[in-house]
């Protein structure tokens, strides 16, 4: 027989999606309890404590359960991080464990083993979660008036202030949001593969600052620097070599030791030719575009129609000139450079990931159409320059700026020259 109480019906706006129809996880569940707690808290505060003695139990129960679910969700996420790092973690029974103190202790210990960057946020969260564990370790205190031995709960507490609860809980929520954000960001970072068993990607970025220019590595003084770094970071020769390989193979890191890493396929002359064709044939009015001139007119006058025809002819001429370059790698590299900037990736590794993805896609697509689509983008030159700066192709980017006199057109250029165009996550410690 169909359940007559928990069922769907009209009005449809009142139907909530559950189970496989929504696939909620620990974090999504926790947000419902969190919102319920805040609604009740706001009601108590807005009515100056009306029926606060009744509301306090569902308020605290929802708060506590939300916190438990949040930490369990965070444990699931660091388990994924452990797999990426190939770090074996002690097993933990998320389903049957409800002792919030034990749950928090497990997360705190294991997260900091995986990456020390968890410590700052863990420290911010610790006091409030410990307070919650102290007053209601297993989720029974605000659920029932007495425990299973018929001992009354909260006899030593006397009063709980709703305003303090609101302030502390909202601060805790913000920090827990940051924790999930940090965990997701670290998962993305470690998936790039730029780490060793001793150093994270961020630590390698700090490590490279202590190295001299690569051209000085043959000098005797470098041997002393190397030994000092091995001692400071507790590195073997193999550890040191792995870190150096990451530095040499990374667009952001290699430039810091004076090495220029070439693009995946395109030469400087290839890039310059593509820019010249775009400026000449695809966007003859690109300067007006960046001066915020409206190039699209509702006027279907003969002048406008002639302009469209002329643009179409120039468009075809530009494609004809590029036919000799219609190699999969050529098109894939241009696409990778453009979309690296468009998607605002924080990591240079995403450039090579995109290049390889576009290489695979090229097997099933018309190269001419792909190039045509890319070079018809009104922001092609702007996004290309941003990526060149980010990938430390500085001389080439500066040359393009000079050839087309772009100093006064693109306002991102001063930032890009200082290497600040792409901002890394604050929590990641770059």
C-alpha positions, -999 to +999 in steps of 0.1 A: +000+000+000+013+035-009+022+057+020-006+082+024+014+106+045+049+109+030+038+112-006+037+136-036+007+157-045-006+190-057+005+218-054+037+206-070+057+235-055+051+218-021+068+186-032+104+181-020+128+159-039+143+131-017+163+099-021+175+091-056+153+120-068+177+144-051+208+123-041+215+144-010+248+139+009+259+147+044+265+184+036+231+189+020+214+172+049+233+194+073+222+226+056+185+218+063+191+213+100+212+245+100+185+266+084+159+251+108+180+261+137+185+296+124+148+301+117+139+291+152+167+313+167+156+343+146+120+338+158+131+337+195+153+368+191+127+387+170+100+380+196+123+389+225+124+354+239+088+343+234+085+306+243+123+303+243+121+275+269+103+254+243+123+263+213+157+259+229+156+221+225+149+219+188+173+248+182+202+231+199+193+196+185+193+210+149+225+229+156+243+198+170+230+175+142+240+200+115+275+201+129+278+163+132+266+159+095+291+186+084+320+169+100+310+135+086+308+151+051+342+166+056+356+131+066+342+117+033+360+144+014+393+140+031+390+102+024+390+111-013+420+133-007+438+104+010+432+082-021+447+109-044+477+112-022+479+074-018+478+079+020+462+051+040+438+064+067+424+046+096+389+034+090+360+052+107+324+041+110+305+072+098+271+055+100+270+043+135+292+068+152+274+098+168+299+109+194+307+144+180+339+146+201+353+114+185+341+124+150+358+158+153+390+143+168+393+118+139+388+146+113+412+170+130+440+145+133+437+129+098+431+162+079+463+177+093+483+145+085+471+149+049+478+186+046+490+210+073+468+238+058+438+223+075+453+234+109+443+271+107+407+264+101+406+234+125+419+257+153+391+282+146+365+255+148+378+235+177+365+255+207+329+256+197+328+220+185+344+209+218+318+230+237+290+211+218+307+177+224+309+186+261+272+194+265+258+168+241+284+142+229+260+117+214+230+137+203+206+127+232+208+158+255+184+180+234+164+150+221+150+136+254+146+151+289+165+121+305+192+096+294+187+059+292+194+056+329+166+081+337+191+108+347+178+143+338+198+162+312+213+197+316+209+198+354+242+217+358+236+241+329+206+261+342+203+286+313+214+289+276+214+323+260+199+323+225+218+354+213+252+339+222+240+307+204+232+327+173+266+345+172+286+313+179+266+291+155+268+316+126+306+320+131+309+282+132+288+279+100+311+303+082+342+284+092+326+251+083+318+265+049+354+275+045+365+241+056+344+224+028+357+250+004+393+243+014+388+205+012+373+208-023+401+232-034+428+208-020+413+179-039+414+199-071+450+209-063+463+174-056+446+160-087+471+181-107+498+158-094+522+185-085+532+172-050+555+147-034+553+126-003+571+154+016+557+186+000+524+199-012+521+221-043+520+252-022+551+241-003+569+235-035+560+271-045+576+283-013+606+259-018+614+273-052+619+308-037+650+294-019+666+282-051+691+303-071+688+306-109+691+273-127+722+286-145+740+288-112+733+251-102+766+240-116+785+261-091+799+248-059+778+271-038+746+254-050+757+221-034+757+239-001+722+253-007+710+219-017+723+203+014+708+230+036+674+225+019+675+188+023+682+192+060+655+219+065+628+198+048+641+164+058+646+153+022+666+125+006+683+129-027+654+112-043+629+136-026+649+166-038+651+153-074+613+148-075+607+184-063+632+197-089+614+178-116+581+193-106+597+228-107+612+223-142+579+209-156+556+236-143+550+269-162+547+289-130+576+274-112+602+270-139+602+307-146+612+313-109+645+296-115+651+313-149+638+286-172+614+293-200+590+264-207+577+264-243+540+261-252+526+226-259+529+230-297+527+266-309+559+286-317+561+324-311+557+329-349+525+307-349+510+328-321+519+361-339+504+349-372+471+339-354+470+373-337+477+391-370+449+372-388+424+378-360+432+416-358+432+420-396+403+398-407+381+388-377+379+419-356+388+449-378+369+471-352+383+455-321+395+488-307+360+503-308+348+471-291+371+477-261+361+513-261+326+500-253+312+511-287+281+492-297+290+475-329+255+459-333+230+482-348+193+477-353+196+497-385+194+474-414+206+500-438+226+492-469+258+504-453+253+479-425+246+451-448+276+459-469+297+459-437+284+424-429+292+412-464+327+427-462+333+410-428+322+376-442+346+380-471+375+389-447+365+360-425+369+336-454+402+352-464+415+347-429+406+311-428+422+305-462+455+318-449+453+295-420+445+263-439+482+253-440+482+253-402+451+231-397+469+205-376+451+190-346+479+202-322+478+237-337+441+241-331+442+223-297+469+246-284+450+278-294+419+264-278+438+255-246+452+290-243+419+307-248+399+285-224+426+286-197+417+322-193+380+320-200+375+294-173+397+313-149+417+283-138+440+289-109+467+264-121+490+263-151+487+225-151+452+230-165+467+243-197+482+209-205+451+191-193+430+212-217+455+207-245+453+169-243+415+170-240+412+191-271+437+168-289+413+139-282+382+159-293+400+168-325+397+132-337+359+137-339+356+173-350+362+193-382+394+213-375+384+241-398+351+246-379+369+245-346+394+271-355+367+292-372+346+291-340+376+301-318+388+330-339+353+344-342+355+352-305+355+389-299+378+384-268+402+360-285+432+384-283+425+395-248+421+360-233+452+348-253+473+375-238+461+367-203+471+331-207+505+340-222+513+362-192+501+335-168+522+308-185+552+332-183+555+337-220+563+373-211+585+383-241+559+371-266+530+388-247+550+421-246+557+418-283+520+414-291+512+445-270+538+465-288+528+454-323+491+463-319+496+492-295+474+476-268+487+495-237+456+517-236+431+491-247+434+462-222+432+473-186+445+439-173+480+444-187+495+462-156+482+434-134+494+407-157+529+421-158+531+418-121+519+383-122+487+390-103+461+384-129+451+350-115+445+351-078+450+318-059+428+308-031+437+326+001+432+294+021+457+275+000+487+295+012+503+306-021 
